[in-house]
Amino acid sequence: MDRRSAPPPPTVNRLKDGLSWQGMIDADTTWQQACTALAGGDYETAFSVLDAALDEAIPARGKPARGGQATAARLCLYLGSLHALYGDAATEQLGTALSEARRLDPAVEGEPLYLALKAELDARTRGPEAAPPAGAAREAADPVARFHALCALALAEQPQAALDLHLAADELPAHLRWRLRSWQADCQEQLGHTADAINLYAEAAHLATGLDRAVMLQEQAALLIQDGRPEDAKTVLDNARLLYGSGRRAAINPMQAEDEGLNLATWHYLRAQALLQLDLPDAALDMIREADRLERQHGTPGYVVALLRGQILSHLGQQEKAIVAFEAALTLAEEGDRPYANHELGVALLDMDRPVEARDRLEIALNEPHYPYQPEVLADIAECDYRLGRMPEAQLAAEQALAQGAVIPASLVLGSVALDYFQLDEALEHYERVVREAAPDSRDWIIGHQMAADVMAQQGFPNPAAAVAHAQQALEHTPESDDWHGTLQDLLARAQTLLGQQDGRMLN
């Protein structure tokens, strides 16, 4: 379901034929009544208001009252706007509403709202191949028409055109204001403007109420996690959690309870991501287990939940369980997601020192032309080849990965290959690149310092001050139980001795 989607619609009959004309209906007044209901989240009343008006406006036989068909056509457009809130789940209903409006009054095809809704329907069914909304829709006096034109542009992957469309939130009915900010945030995401998207989701949350506000806060949190700000994401998620009910809703409206349950599963999934970034894998595992339970209770198991579960288990060193989770993710994944699962599965197998099986999975991911992490896959394949003793192949794959931007994993493999060939200067260059590029205190950063210190020792400490710096940084993050700890202490002592001799004094 689209994150801006309305809750499940009530079961009512719409666009009824064979009804008698009972009096003049004012379409705009009816729409205002529907918008009042929508502002309070009462979609059932909004549908009922429009249905009742259509019951009176659509003639059964003979000549309708003057203006009756135009009024009924306008009501069909408003009903189409309401259906559009359900996203891809209601494209058939939106199409029916537009067809009925056109049947009742062919002149409606020139109206901005019709043009905008038609463009949105086209964009939902054809994506970027859809024709852009007509100028009359983009420049309409009616802000609802401009809203749907903006939706059409965003869905057709024309984010800048959507953002350029002039539309203020206070021009719109209340139920569309937060959706406007959400669509604009989505467009900023498409353009890679993460900070702007985060702020827009915050605005959307402020304008929304209830569960809609929680969903917008979760969208904001997802981007904060993506931006490497897990503490901020955790705070936003704390606020979102307060907006969920206590489960009593299930007895009142089971469909709403299911919707809330799935959104709450997403909350736990995001919380798990934030906790993993904060290096709290045990707490993250509890969260992802609850996300999985909620998904199974209210829907079906999700690919992303299984994938994150595998990542958390891998972080905890439980590689066999991680492989089971990644295999489950692969089973659940749609075609476009399968390379992600294969990549994770390949890395997990590599961590278990099963390079042949790992390489098979990684090759599958590498053969997906649209997979965005192909350079990283190449670096992992290089690691497989290195462990299999295929040095020329490992070096070639790592060099390709380095050239394509996978600097850290490629440099680690190239450093290992250079060491095996006893090319110490080249190996040091690769490990120092890792130190420069890796996040401070990260696993790769620590490995870079460890290996740089070790290479300098093999060189005979030509630069003891640099060796001391590398060894000290590595020691600070290497536990005493690690075999590297003793090695680094020895390297540090030898380098400090040489440095003291150079200065004419001894160092402690």
Secondary structure, DSSP 8 states (H G I E B T S, - for coil): --TT----------S--S----S---HHHHHHHHHHHHHTT-HHHHHHHHHHHHHHHS-SSS---TTHHHHHHHHHHHHHHHHHTTGGGGHHHHHHHHHHHHHH-GGGGGSHHHHHHHHHHHHHHHGGGS----HHHHT-S-HHHHHHHHHHHHHTT-HHHHHHS---GGGS-HHHHHHHHHHHHHHHHHTT-HHHHHHHHHHHHHH--HHHHHHHHHHHHHHHHHTT-HHHHHHHHHHHHTTS--STHHHH-HHHHHHHHHHHHHHHHHHHHHHHHTT-HHHHHHHHHHHHHHHHHHS---HHHHHHHHHHHHHTT-HHHHHHHHHHHHHH--GGGHHHHHHHHHHHHHHTT-HHHHHHHHHHHHT-TT-TTHHHHHHHHHHHHHHTT-HHHHHHHHHHHHHTT-HHHHHHHHHHHHHHTT-HHHHHHHHHHHHHHS-TTSHHHHHHHHHHHHHHHHTT-SSHHHHHHHHHHHHHTS-TTSHHHHHHHHHHHHHHHHHHHHHTS---
